[in-house]
Amino acid sequence: AMKNGDLSEISAKMYNKFELITPEETGSTALVRTMLSLGAIGARMSGSGASVFGVFADEKVAKTAFDALPDDMQKFICEPISAEYPCFF
């Protein structure tokens, strides 16, 4: 999926084993669900849950999700970069 640049397939294969032991009522778990409901094609906790990220196929959808999240939340929109061979896969 990474070699082919297939964002949907990459997002479908993302996982974080800490999510298996994270209580449903945590903010991280709720935020993953929120990101997906706002149009992310994938969303996961990062590390042990200190942050959450969403993957969006469309910049406009990402900006709409950004605006929908609470103003007091620290949030960022990051843009992908391309790398020339060799890469990390």
PDB file of N, CA, C and O in Angstrom:
ATOM      1  N   ALA A   1       0.831  -1.199   0.000  1.00  0.00           N
ATOM      2  CA  ALA A   1       0.000   0.000   0.000  1.00  0.00           C
ATOM      3  C   ALA A   1       0.871   1.257   0.000  1.00  0.00           C
ATOM      4  O   ALA A   1       0.564   2.232  -0.685  1.00  0.00           O
ATOM      5  N   MET A   2       1.956   1.226   0.770  1.00  0.00           N
ATOM      6  CA  MET A   2       2.829   2.396   0.810  1.00  0.00           C
ATOM      7  C   MET A   2       3.568   2.571  -0.513  1.00  0.00           C
ATOM      8  O   MET A   2       3.709   3.691  -1.003  1.00  0.00           O
ATOM      9  N   LYS A   3       4.037   1.474  -1.087  1.00  0.00           N
ATOM     10  CA  LYS A   3       4.735   1.563  -2.368  1.00  0.00           C
ATOM     11  C   LYS A   3       3.823   2.106  -3.461  1.00  0.00           C
ATOM     12  O   LYS A   3       4.275   2.826  -4.352  1.00  0.00           O
ATOM     13  N   ASN A   4       2.547   1.763  -3.392  1.00  0.00           N
ATOM     14  CA  ASN A   4       1.585   2.207  -4.392  1.00  0.00           C
ATOM     15  C   ASN A   4       0.958   3.563  -4.057  1.00  0.00           C
ATOM     16  O   ASN A   4       0.216   4.125  -4.863  1.00  0.00           O
ATOM     17  N   GLY A   5       1.261   4.083  -2.863  1.00  0.00           N
ATOM     18  CA  GLY A   5       0.686   5.360  -2.448  1.00  0.00           C
ATOM     19  C   GLY A   5      -0.822   5.292  -2.253  1.00  0.00           C
ATOM     20  O   GLY A   5      -1.523   6.280  -2.471  1.00  0.00           O
ATOM     21  N   ASP A   6      -1.322   4.133  -1.844  1.00  0.00           N
ATOM     22  CA  ASP A   6      -2.754   3.933  -1.664  1.00  0.00           C
ATOM     23  C   ASP A   6      -3.167   4.350  -0.253  1.00  0.00           C
ATOM     24  O   ASP A   6      -3.091   3.558   0.687  1.00  0.00           O
ATOM     25  N   LEU A   7      -3.600   5.592  -0.120  1.00  0.00           N
ATOM     26  CA  LEU A   7      -3.920   6.164   1.185  1.00  0.00           C
ATOM     27  C   LEU A   7      -5.042   5.418   1.896  1.00  0.00           C
ATOM     28  O   LEU A   7      -4.991   5.233   3.112  1.00  0.00           O
ATOM     29  N   SER A   8      -6.047   4.992   1.151  1.00  0.00           N
ATOM     30  CA  SER A   8      -7.157   4.251   1.770  1.00  0.00           C
ATOM     31  C   SER A   8      -6.683   2.922   2.342  1.00  0.00           C
ATOM     32  O   SER A   8      -7.077   2.541   3.445  1.00  0.00           O
ATOM     33  N   GLU A   9      -5.843   2.220   1.600  1.00  0.00           N
ATOM     34  CA  GLU A   9      -5.328   0.929   2.071  1.00  0.00           C
ATOM     35  C   GLU A   9      -4.382   1.114   3.256  1.00  0.00           C
ATOM     36  O   GLU A   9      -4.415   0.334   4.208  1.00  0.00           O
ATOM     37  N   ILE A  10      -3.549   2.134   3.197  1.00  0.00           N
ATOM     38  CA  ILE A  10      -2.658   2.428   4.328  1.00  0.00           C
ATOM     39  C   ILE A  10      -3.484   2.690   5.576  1.00  0.00           C
ATOM     40  O   ILE A  10      -3.198   2.147   6.643  1.00  0.00           O
ATOM     41  N   SER A  11      -4.511   3.526   5.440  1.00  0.00           N
ATOM     42  CA  SER A  11      -5.366   3.874   6.586  1.00  0.00           C
ATOM     43  C   SER A  11      -6.077   2.653   7.141  1.00  0.00           C
ATOM     44  O   SER A  11      -6.250   2.532   8.354  1.00  0.00           O
ATOM     45  N   ALA A  12      -6.492   1.744   6.260  1.00  0.00           N
ATOM     46  CA  ALA A  12      -7.198   0.541   6.702  1.00  0.00           C
ATOM     47  C   ALA A  12      -6.285  -0.390   7.498  1.00  0.00           C
ATOM     48  O   ALA A  12      -6.766  -1.189   8.302  1.00  0.00           O
ATOM     49  N   LYS A  13      -4.980  -0.294   7.281  1.00  0.00           N
ATOM     50  CA  LYS A  13      -4.037  -1.193   7.953  1.00  0.00           C
ATOM     51  C   LYS A  13      -3.407  -0.590   9.213  1.00  0.00           C
ATOM     52  O   LYS A  13      -2.642  -1.265   9.903  1.00  0.00           O
ATOM     53  N   MET A  14      -3.716   0.652   9.510  1.00  0.00           N
ATOM     54  CA  MET A  14      -3.137   1.283  10.705  1.00  0.00           C
ATOM     55  C   MET A  14      -3.700   0.625  11.967  1.00  0.00           C
ATOM     56  O   MET A  14      -4.868   0.239  12.012  1.00  0.00           O
ATOM     57  N   TYR A  15      -2.862   0.507  12.971  1.00  0.00           N
ATOM     58  CA  TYR A  15      -3.329  -0.007  14.256  1.00  0.00           C
ATOM     59  C   TYR A  15      -2.417   0.482  15.372  1.00  0.00           C
ATOM     60  O   TYR A  15      -1.290   0.913  15.129  1.00  0.00           O
ATOM     61  N   ASN A  16      -2.912   0.409  16.571  1.00  0.00           N
ATOM     62  CA  ASN A  16      -2.146   0.734  17.767  1.00  0.00           C
ATOM     63  C   ASN A  16      -2.585  -0.256  18.832  1.00  0.00           C
ATOM     64  O   ASN A  16      -3.738  -0.233  19.262  1.00  0.00           O
ATOM     65  N   LYS A  17      -1.695  -1.111  19.256  1.00  0.00           N
ATOM     66  CA  LYS A  17      -2.051  -2.152  20.226  1.00  0.00           C
ATOM     67  C   LYS A  17      -2.515  -1.582  21.564  1.00  0.00           C
ATOM     68  O   LYS A  17      -3.245  -2.248  22.298  1.00  0.00           O
ATOM     69  N   PHE A  18      -2.104  -0.367  21.886  1.00  0.00           N
ATOM     70  CA  PHE A  18      -2.570   0.242  23.133  1.00  0.00           C
ATOM     71  C   PHE A  18      -4.081   0.471  23.112  1.00  0.00           C
ATOM     72  O   PHE A  18      -4.709   0.529  24.170  1.00  0.00           O
ATOM     73  N   GLU A  19      -4.667   0.602  21.931  1.00  0.00           N
ATOM     74  CA  GLU A  19      -6.112   0.794  21.852  1.00  0.00           C
ATOM     75  C   GLU A  19      -6.874  -0.406  22.409  1.00  0.00           C
ATOM     76  O   GLU A  19      -8.015  -0.268  22.848  1.00  0.00           O
ATOM     77  N   LEU A  20      -6.246  -1.578  22.393  1.00  0.00           N
ATOM     78  CA  LEU A  20      -6.898  -2.781  22.917  1.00  0.00           C
ATOM     79  C   LEU A  20      -7.114  -2.709  24.424  1.00  0.00           C
ATOM     80  O   LEU A  20      -8.036  -3.332  24.950  1.00  0.00           O
ATOM     81  N   ILE A  21      -6.271  -1.953  25.118  1.00  0.00           N
ATOM     82  CA  ILE A  21      -6.373  -1.879  26.581  1.00  0.00           C
ATOM     83  C   ILE A  21      -6.793  -0.503  27.077  1.00  0.00           C
ATOM     84  O   ILE A  21      -6.821  -0.253  28.282  1.00  0.00           O
ATOM     85  N   THR A  22      -7.118   0.385  26.152  1.00  0.00           N
ATOM     86  CA  THR A  22      -7.527   1.734  26.527  1.00  0.00           C
ATOM     87  C   THR A  22      -9.020   1.734  26.823  1.00  0.00           C
ATOM     88  O   THR A  22      -9.814   1.312  25.982  1.00  0.00           O
ATOM     89  N   PRO A  23      -9.413   2.198  27.998  1.00  0.00           N
ATOM     90  CA  PRO A  23     -10.838   2.218  28.340  1.00  0.00           C
ATOM     91  C   PRO A  23     -11.637   3.063  27.350  1.00  0.00           C
ATOM     92  O   PRO A  23     -11.161   4.095  26.876  1.00  0.00           O
ATOM     93  N   GLU A  24     -12.830   2.626  27.049  1.00  0.00           N
ATOM     94  CA  GLU A  24     -13.701   3.321  26.097  1.00  0.00           C
ATOM     95  C   GLU A  24     -13.972   4.768  26.491  1.00  0.00           C
ATOM     96  O   GLU A  24     -14.157   5.623  25.625  1.00  0.00           O
ATOM     97  N   GLU A  25     -13.995   5.043  27.778  1.00  0.00           N
ATOM     98  CA  GLU A  25     -14.375   6.385  28.223  1.00  0.00           C
ATOM     99  C   GLU A  25     -13.239   7.405  28.157  1.00  0.00           C
ATOM    100  O   GLU A  25     -13.438   8.564  28.519  1.00  0.00           O
ATOM    101  N   THR A  26     -12.071   7.003  27.708  1.00  0.00           N
ATOM    102  CA  THR A  26     -10.973   7.961  27.614  1.00  0.00           C
ATOM    103  C   THR A  26     -11.210   8.948  26.489  1.00  0.00           C
ATOM    104  O   THR A  26     -11.940   8.659  25.541  1.00  0.00           O
ATOM    105  N   GLY A  27     -10.604  10.091  26.592  1.00  0.00           N
ATOM    106  CA  GLY A  27     -10.721  11.098  25.552  1.00  0.00           C
ATOM    107  C   GLY A  27     -10.137  10.634  24.231  1.00  0.00           C
ATOM    108  O   GLY A  27     -10.644  10.994  23.169  1.00  0.00           O
ATOM    109  N   SER A  28      -9.079   9.841  24.284  1.00  0.00           N
ATOM    110  CA  SER A  28      -8.436   9.374  23.050  1.00  0.00           C
ATOM    111  C   SER A  28      -9.368   8.495  22.236  1.00  0.00           C
ATOM    112  O   SER A  28      -9.471   8.651  21.020  1.00  0.00           O
ATOM    113  N   THR A  29     -10.033   7.591  22.889  1.00  0.00           N
ATOM    114  CA  THR A  29     -10.950   6.686  22.190  1.00  0.00           C
ATOM    115  C   THR A  29     -12.100   7.473  21.573  1.00  0.00           C
ATOM    116  O   THR A  29     -12.479   7.229  20.427  1.00  0.00           O
ATOM    117  N   ALA A  30     -12.647   8.404  22.320  1.00  0.00           N
ATOM    118  CA  ALA A  30     -13.740   9.228  21.809  1.00  0.00           C
ATOM    119  C   ALA A  30     -13.273  10.093  20.647  1.00  0.00           C
ATOM    120  O   ALA A  30     -14.014  10.291  19.685  1.00  0.00           O
ATOM    121  N   LEU A  31     -12.057  10.605  20.729  1.00  0.00           N
ATOM    122  CA  LEU A  31     -11.547  11.463  19.663  1.00  0.00           C
ATOM    123  C   LEU A  31     -11.297  10.677  18.375  1.00  0.00           C
ATOM    124  O   LEU A  31     -11.511  11.205  17.284  1.00  0.00           O
ATOM    125  N   VAL A  32     -10.854   9.439  18.482  1.00  0.00           N
ATOM    126  CA  VAL A  32     -10.707   8.592  17.291  1.00  0.00           C
ATOM    127  C   VAL A  32     -12.063   8.457  16.601  1.00  0.00           C
ATOM    128  O   VAL A  32     -12.158   8.623  15.385  1.00  0.00           O
ATOM    129  N   ARG A  33     -13.110   8.159  17.365  1.00  0.00           N
ATOM    130  CA  ARG A  33     -14.451   8.033  16.791  1.00  0.00           C
ATOM    131  C   ARG A  33     -14.915   9.353  16.177  1.00  0.00           C
ATOM    132  O   ARG A  33     -15.527   9.364  15.109  1.00  0.00           O
ATOM    133  N   THR A  34     -14.625  10.457  16.849  1.00  0.00           N
ATOM    134  CA  THR A  34     -15.012  11.771  16.341  1.00  0.00           C
ATOM    135  C   THR A  34     -14.324  12.072  15.022  1.00  0.00           C
ATOM    136  O   THR A  34     -14.960  12.548  14.082  1.00  0.00           O
ATOM    137  N   MET A  35     -13.008  11.791  14.947  1.00  0.00           N
ATOM    138  CA  MET A  35     -12.266  12.047  13.710  1.00  0.00           C
ATOM    139  C   MET A  35     -12.876  11.255  12.551  1.00  0.00           C
ATOM    140  O   MET A  35     -13.023  11.781  11.448  1.00  0.00           O
ATOM    141  N   LEU A  36     -13.229   9.998  12.801  1.00  0.00           N
ATOM    142  CA  LEU A  36     -13.839   9.171  11.758  1.00  0.00           C
ATOM    143  C   LEU A  36     -15.200   9.729  11.349  1.00  0.00           C
ATOM    144  O   LEU A  36     -15.548   9.738  10.168  1.00  0.00           O
ATOM    145  N   SER A  37     -15.962  10.193  12.332  1.00  0.00           N
ATOM    146  CA  SER A  37     -17.284  10.748  12.014  1.00  0.00           C
ATOM    147  C   SER A  37     -17.178  12.070  11.252  1.00  0.00           C
ATOM    148  O   SER A  37     -18.126  12.474  10.578  1.00  0.00           O
ATOM    149  N   LEU A  38     -16.030  12.745  11.355  1.00  0.00           N
ATOM    150  CA  LEU A  38     -15.810  14.007  10.648  1.00  0.00           C
ATOM    151  C   LEU A  38     -15.190  13.801   9.270  1.00  0.00           C
ATOM    152  O   LEU A  38     -14.844  14.767   8.591  1.00  0.00           O
ATOM    153  N   GLY A  39     -15.051  12.545   8.859  1.00  0.00           N
ATOM    154  CA  GLY A  39     -14.598  12.277   7.505  1.00  0.00           C
ATOM    155  C   GLY A  39     -13.202  11.720   7.351  1.00  0.00           C
ATOM    156  O   GLY A  39     -12.741  11.541   6.224  1.00  0.00           O
ATOM    157  N   ALA A  40     -12.505  11.436   8.456  1.00  0.00           N
ATOM    158  CA  ALA A  40     -11.177  10.821   8.345  1.00  0.00           C
ATOM    159  C   ALA A  40     -11.333   9.419   7.760  1.00  0.00           C
ATOM    160  O   ALA A  40     -12.257   8.691   8.123  1.00  0.00           O
ATOM    161  N   ILE A  41     -10.430   9.041   6.857  1.00  0.00           N
ATOM    162  CA  ILE A  41     -10.471   7.671   6.330  1.00  0.00           C
ATOM    163  C   ILE A  41      -9.720   6.716   7.247  1.00  0.00           C
ATOM    164  O   ILE A  41      -9.751   5.502   7.048  1.00  0.00           O
ATOM    165  N   GLY A  42      -9.054   7.260   8.237  1.00  0.00           N
ATOM    166  CA  GLY A  42      -8.375   6.491   9.265  1.00  0.00           C
ATOM    167  C   GLY A  42      -8.068   7.402  10.429  1.00  0.00           C
ATOM    168  O   GLY A  42      -7.803   8.587  10.228  1.00  0.00           O
ATOM    169  N   ALA A  43      -8.098   6.883  11.636  1.00  0.00           N
ATOM    170  CA  ALA A  43      -7.758   7.659  12.833  1.00  0.00           C
ATOM    171  C   ALA A  43      -7.251   6.689  13.888  1.00  0.00           C
ATOM    172  O   ALA A  43      -7.775   5.584  14.028  1.00  0.00           O
ATOM    173  N   ARG A  44      -6.249   7.096  14.616  1.00  0.00           N
ATOM    174  CA  ARG A  44      -5.651   6.246  15.648  1.00  0.00           C
ATOM    175  C   ARG A  44      -5.049   7.098  16.747  1.00  0.00           C
ATOM    176  O   ARG A  44      -4.754   8.278  16.557  1.00  0.00           O
ATOM    177  N   MET A  45      -4.875   6.471  17.904  1.00  0.00           N
ATOM    178  CA  MET A  45      -4.073   7.066  18.968  1.00  0.00           C
ATOM    179  C   MET A  45      -2.624   7.013  18.521  1.00  0.00           C
ATOM    180  O   MET A  45      -2.214   6.106  17.797  1.00  0.00           O
ATOM    181  N   SER A  46      -1.870   7.976  18.954  1.00  0.00           N
ATOM    182  CA  SER A  46      -0.431   7.956  18.716  1.00  0.00           C
ATOM    183  C   SER A  46       0.235   7.541  20.016  1.00  0.00           C
ATOM    184  O   SER A  46      -0.007   8.146  21.061  1.00  0.00           O
ATOM    185  N   GLY A  47       1.063   6.525  19.959  1.00  0.00           N
ATOM    186  CA  GLY A  47       1.730   6.048  21.172  1.00  0.00           C
ATOM    187  C   GLY A  47       0.731   5.523  22.181  1.00  0.00           C
ATOM    188  O   GLY A  47      -0.141   4.724  21.840  1.00  0.00           O
ATOM    189  N   SER A  48       0.854   5.970  23.425  1.00  0.00           N
ATOM    190  CA  SER A  48      -0.027   5.483  24.491  1.00  0.00           C
ATOM    191  C   SER A  48      -1.260   6.357  24.660  1.00  0.00           C
ATOM    192  O   SER A  48      -1.972   6.235  25.657  1.00  0.00           O
ATOM    193  N   GLY A  49      -1.517   7.225  23.715  1.00  0.00           N
ATOM    194  CA  GLY A  49      -2.763   7.980  23.737  1.00  0.00           C
ATOM    195  C   GLY A  49      -2.629   9.443  24.064  1.00  0.00           C
ATOM    196  O   GLY A  49      -3.634  10.119  24.283  1.00  0.00           O
ATOM    197  N   ALA A  50      -1.414   9.952  24.104  1.00  0.00           N
ATOM    198  CA  ALA A  50      -1.242  11.373  24.408  1.00  0.00           C
ATOM    199  C   ALA A  50      -1.746  12.248  23.267  1.00  0.00           C
ATOM    200  O   ALA A  50      -2.045  13.427  23.459  1.00  0.00           O
ATOM    201  N   SER A  51      -1.836  11.660  22.084  1.00  0.00           N
ATOM    202  CA  SER A  51      -2.361  12.391  20.936  1.00  0.00           C
ATOM    203  C   SER A  51      -3.112  11.434  20.025  1.00  0.00           C
ATOM    204  O   SER A  51      -2.984  10.214  20.124  1.00  0.00           O
ATOM    205  N   VAL A  52      -3.891  12.021  19.143  1.00  0.00           N
ATOM    206  CA  VAL A  52      -4.683  11.264  18.167  1.00  0.00           C
ATOM    207  C   VAL A  52      -4.466  11.926  16.818  1.00  0.00           C
ATOM    208  O   VAL A  52      -4.348  13.149  16.733  1.00  0.00           O
ATOM    209  N   PHE A  53      -4.412  11.128  15.767  1.00  0.00           N
ATOM    210  CA  PHE A  53      -4.286  11.699  14.434  1.00  0.00           C
ATOM    211  C   PHE A  53      -5.356  11.110  13.521  1.00  0.00           C
ATOM    212  O   PHE A  53      -5.829   9.991  13.723  1.00  0.00           O
ATOM    213  N   GLY A  54      -5.718  11.887  12.522  1.00  0.00           N
ATOM    214  CA  GLY A  54      -6.655  11.433  11.513  1.00  0.00           C
ATOM    215  C   GLY A  54      -6.024  11.598  10.148  1.00  0.00           C
ATOM    216  O   GLY A  54      -5.243  12.522   9.923  1.00  0.00           O
ATOM    217  N   VAL A  55      -6.360  10.707   9.243  1.00  0.00           N
ATOM    218  CA  VAL A  55      -5.879  10.766   7.866  1.00  0.00           C
ATOM    219  C   VAL A  55      -7.086  11.128   6.996  1.00  0.00           C
ATOM    220  O   VAL A  55      -8.124  10.468   7.041  1.00  0.00           O
ATOM    221  N   PHE A  56      -6.928  12.171   6.222  1.00  0.00           N
ATOM    222  CA  PHE A  56      -8.005  12.656   5.359  1.00  0.00           C
ATOM    223  C   PHE A  56      -7.547  12.611   3.911  1.00  0.00           C
ATOM    224  O   PHE A  56      -6.425  13.007   3.597  1.00  0.00           O
ATOM    225  N   ALA A  57      -8.407  12.134   3.040  1.00  0.00           N
ATOM    226  CA  ALA A  57      -8.075  12.054   1.616  1.00  0.00           C
ATOM    227  C   ALA A  57      -8.287  13.390   0.920  1.00  0.00           C
ATOM    228  O   ALA A  57      -7.786  13.607  -0.183  1.00  0.00           O
ATOM    229  N   ASP A  58      -9.026  14.282   1.562  1.00  0.00           N
ATOM    230  CA  ASP A  58      -9.382  15.543   0.946  1.00  0.00           C
ATOM    231  C   ASP A  58      -9.058  16.697   1.899  1.00  0.00           C
ATOM    232  O   ASP A  58      -9.458  16.682   3.063  1.00  0.00           O
ATOM    233  N   GLU A  59      -8.338  17.686   1.397  1.00  0.00           N
ATOM    234  CA  GLU A  59      -7.925  18.822   2.233  1.00  0.00           C
ATOM    235  C   GLU A  59      -9.121  19.598   2.771  1.00  0.00           C
ATOM    236  O   GLU A  59      -9.104  20.041   3.920  1.00  0.00           O
ATOM    237  N   LYS A  60     -10.148  19.764   1.964  1.00  0.00           N
ATOM    238  CA  LYS A  60     -11.332  20.498   2.413  1.00  0.00           C
ATOM    239  C   LYS A  60     -12.019  19.791   3.576  1.00  0.00           C
ATOM    240  O   LYS A  60     -12.456  20.436   4.529  1.00  0.00           O
ATOM    241  N   VAL A  61     -12.115  18.473   3.498  1.00  0.00           N
ATOM    242  CA  VAL A  61     -12.712  17.686   4.590  1.00  0.00           C
ATOM    243  C   VAL A  61     -11.863  17.815   5.850  1.00  0.00           C
ATOM    244  O   VAL A  61     -12.401  17.933   6.951  1.00  0.00           O
ATOM    245  N   ALA A  62     -10.547  17.792   5.696  1.00  0.00           N
ATOM    246  CA  ALA A  62      -9.646  17.945   6.846  1.00  0.00           C
ATOM    247  C   ALA A  62      -9.844  19.300   7.507  1.00  0.00           C
ATOM    248  O   ALA A  62      -9.880  19.391   8.734  1.00  0.00           O
ATOM    249  N   LYS A  63      -9.972  20.347   6.714  1.00  0.00           N
ATOM    250  CA  LYS A  63     -10.164  21.695   7.275  1.00  0.00           C
ATOM    251  C   LYS A  63     -11.521  21.824   7.954  1.00  0.00           C
ATOM    252  O   LYS A  63     -11.646  22.502   8.974  1.00  0.00           O
ATOM    253  N   THR A  64     -12.532  21.179   7.393  1.00  0.00           N
ATOM    254  CA  THR A  64     -13.858  21.194   8.024  1.00  0.00           C
ATOM    255  C   THR A  64     -13.809  20.468   9.368  1.00  0.00           C
ATOM    256  O   THR A  64     -14.386  20.934  10.350  1.00  0.00           O
ATOM    257  N   ALA A  65     -13.120  19.328   9.410  1.00  0.00           N
ATOM    258  CA  ALA A  65     -12.963  18.586  10.669  1.00  0.00           C
ATOM    259  C   ALA A  65     -12.185  19.423  11.681  1.00  0.00           C
ATOM    260  O   ALA A  65     -12.551  19.484  12.855  1.00  0.00           O
ATOM    261  N   PHE A  66     -11.121  20.060  11.228  1.00  0.00           N
ATOM    262  CA  PHE A  66     -10.312  20.933  12.088  1.00  0.00           C
ATOM    263  C   PHE A  66     -11.199  21.985  12.743  1.00  0.00           C
ATOM    264  O   PHE A  66     -11.132  22.196  13.954  1.00  0.00           O
ATOM    265  N   ASP A  67     -12.024  22.637  11.942  1.00  0.00           N
ATOM    266  CA  ASP A  67     -12.909  23.690  12.462  1.00  0.00           C
ATOM    267  C   ASP A  67     -13.976  23.140  13.398  1.00  0.00           C
ATOM    268  O   ASP A  67     -14.441  23.851  14.289  1.00  0.00           O
ATOM    269  N   ALA A  68     -14.372  21.874  13.208  1.00  0.00           N
ATOM    270  CA  ALA A  68     -15.415  21.267  14.038  1.00  0.00           C
ATOM    271  C   ALA A  68     -14.900  20.849  15.417  1.00  0.00           C
ATOM    272  O   ALA A  68     -15.680  20.717  16.360  1.00  0.00           O
ATOM    273  N   LEU A  69     -13.589  20.641  15.533  1.00  0.00           N
ATOM    274  CA  LEU A  69     -13.019  20.252  16.828  1.00  0.00           C
ATOM    275  C   LEU A  69     -12.990  21.459  17.760  1.00  0.00           C
ATOM    276  O   LEU A  69     -12.915  22.593  17.288  1.00  0.00           O
ATOM    277  N   PRO A  70     -13.048  21.240  19.071  1.00  0.00           N
ATOM    278  CA  PRO A  70     -13.098  22.350  20.021  1.00  0.00           C
ATOM    279  C   PRO A  70     -11.922  23.322  19.860  1.00  0.00           C
ATOM    280  O   PRO A  70     -10.796  22.914  19.577  1.00  0.00           O
ATOM    281  N   ASP A  71     -12.204  24.596  20.043  1.00  0.00           N
ATOM    282  CA  ASP A  71     -11.174  25.628  19.903  1.00  0.00           C
ATOM    283  C   ASP A  71     -10.078  25.522  20.956  1.00  0.00           C
ATOM    284  O   ASP A  71      -8.945  25.937  20.715  1.00  0.00           O
ATOM    285  N   ASP A  72     -10.408  24.966  22.129  1.00  0.00           N
ATOM    286  CA  ASP A  72      -9.403  24.863  23.188  1.00  0.00           C
ATOM    287  C   ASP A  72      -8.509  23.633  23.031  1.00  0.00           C
ATOM    288  O   ASP A  72      -7.636  23.391  23.865  1.00  0.00           O
ATOM    289  N   MET A  73      -8.722  22.864  21.976  1.00  0.00           N
ATOM    290  CA  MET A  73      -7.920  21.674  21.711  1.00  0.00           C
ATOM    291  C   MET A  73      -6.716  22.071  20.860  1.00  0.00           C
ATOM    292  O   MET A  73      -6.855  22.813  19.887  1.00  0.00           O
ATOM    293  N   GLN A  74      -5.541  21.579  21.226  1.00  0.00           N
ATOM    294  CA  GLN A  74      -4.371  21.825  20.397  1.00  0.00           C
ATOM    295  C   GLN A  74      -4.482  20.934  19.164  1.00  0.00           C
ATOM    296  O   GLN A  74      -4.538  19.710  19.281  1.00  0.00           O
ATOM    297  N   LYS A  75      -4.513  21.544  17.992  1.00  0.00           N
ATOM    298  CA  LYS A  75      -4.742  20.780  16.769  1.00  0.00           C
ATOM    299  C   LYS A  75      -3.911  21.371  15.637  1.00  0.00           C
ATOM    300  O   LYS A  75      -3.570  22.554  15.633  1.00  0.00           O
ATOM    301  N   PHE A  76      -3.598  20.502  14.677  1.00  0.00           N
ATOM    302  CA  PHE A  76      -2.747  20.877  13.553  1.00  0.00           C
ATOM    303  C   PHE A  76      -3.250  20.187  12.292  1.00  0.00           C
ATOM    304  O   PHE A  76      -3.839  19.108  12.356  1.00  0.00           O
ATOM    305  N   ILE A  77      -3.017  20.811  11.161  1.00  0.00           N
ATOM    306  CA  ILE A  77      -3.191  20.141   9.871  1.00  0.00           C
ATOM    307  C   ILE A  77      -1.800  20.008   9.279  1.00  0.00           C
ATOM    308  O   ILE A  77      -1.083  20.995   9.115  1.00  0.00           O
ATOM    309  N   CYS A  78      -1.432  18.789   8.962  1.00  0.00           N
ATOM    310  CA  CYS A  78      -0.112  18.513   8.381  1.00  0.00           C
ATOM    311  C   CYS A  78      -0.309  18.064   6.943  1.00  0.00           C
ATOM    312  O   CYS A  78      -1.277  17.377   6.619  1.00  0.00           O
ATOM    313  N   GLU A  79       0.608  18.455   6.102  1.00  0.00           N
ATOM    314  CA  GLU A  79       0.543  18.063   4.698  1.00  0.00           C
ATOM    315  C   GLU A  79       1.593  17.002   4.418  1.00  0.00           C
ATOM    316  O   GLU A  79       2.685  17.037   4.985  1.00  0.00           O
ATOM    317  N   PRO A  80       1.265  16.060   3.544  1.00  0.00           N
ATOM    318  CA  PRO A  80       2.238  15.011   3.214  1.00  0.00           C
ATOM    319  C   PRO A  80       3.390  15.563   2.385  1.00  0.00           C
ATOM    320  O   PRO A  80       3.271  16.577   1.697  1.00  0.00           O
ATOM    321  N   ILE A  81       4.487  14.867   2.477  1.00  0.00           N
ATOM    322  CA  ILE A  81       5.630  15.175   1.624  1.00  0.00           C
ATOM    323  C   ILE A  81       5.949  13.926   0.822  1.00  0.00           C
ATOM    324  O   ILE A  81       5.538  12.826   1.191  1.00  0.00           O
ATOM    325  N   SER A  82       6.655  14.082  -0.237  1.00  0.00           N
ATOM    326  CA  SER A  82       7.070  12.908  -0.987  1.00  0.00           C
ATOM    327  C   SER A  82       8.562  12.710  -0.769  1.00  0.00           C
ATOM    328  O   SER A  82       9.304  13.664  -0.536  1.00  0.00           O
ATOM    329  N   ALA A  83       8.973  11.493  -0.846  1.00  0.00           N
ATOM    330  CA  ALA A  83      10.383  11.163  -0.646  1.00  0.00           C
ATOM    331  C   ALA A  83      10.881  10.390  -1.852  1.00  0.00           C
ATOM    332  O   ALA A  83      10.174   9.548  -2.407  1.00  0.00           O
ATOM    333  N   GLU A  84      12.071  10.678  -2.236  1.00  0.00           N
ATOM    334  CA  GLU A  84      12.676   9.921  -3.327  1.00  0.00           C
ATOM    335  C   GLU A  84      13.237   8.618  -2.762  1.00  0.00           C
ATOM    336  O   GLU A  84      13.538   8.532  -1.571  1.00  0.00           O
ATOM    337  N   TYR A  85      13.374   7.627  -3.600  1.00  0.00           N
ATOM    338  CA  TYR A  85      13.980   6.357  -3.220  1.00  0.00           C
ATOM    339  C   TYR A  85      15.406   6.601  -2.765  1.00  0.00           C
ATOM    340  O   TYR A  85      16.049   7.432  -3.405  1.00  0.00           O
ATOM    341  N   PRO A  86      15.989   5.981  -1.736  1.00  0.00           N
ATOM    342  CA  PRO A  86      15.343   4.927  -0.945  1.00  0.00           C
ATOM    343  C   PRO A  86      14.418   5.512   0.126  1.00  0.00           C
ATOM    344  O   PRO A  86      14.617   6.622   0.621  1.00  0.00           O
ATOM    345  N   CYS A  87      13.426   4.736   0.451  1.00  0.00           N
ATOM    346  CA  CYS A  87      12.465   5.162   1.457  1.00  0.00           C
ATOM    347  C   CYS A  87      12.504   4.152   2.596  1.00  0.00           C
ATOM    348  O   CYS A  87      13.388   3.296   2.622  1.00  0.00           O
ATOM    349  N   PHE A  88      11.584   4.229   3.521  1.00  0.00           N
ATOM    350  CA  PHE A  88      11.588   3.388   4.705  1.00  0.00           C
ATOM    351  C   PHE A  88      10.764   2.110   4.559  1.00  0.00           C
ATOM    352  O   PHE A  88      10.345   1.544   5.569  1.00  0.00           O
ATOM    353  N   PHE A  89      10.523   1.648   3.361  1.00  0.00           N
ATOM    354  CA  PHE A  89       9.784   0.390   3.197  1.00  0.00           C
ATOM    355  C   PHE A  89      10.445  -0.464   2.172  1.00  0.00           C
ATOM    356  O   PHE A  89       9.974  -1.565   1.889  1.00  0.00           O
TER     357      PHE A  89
END
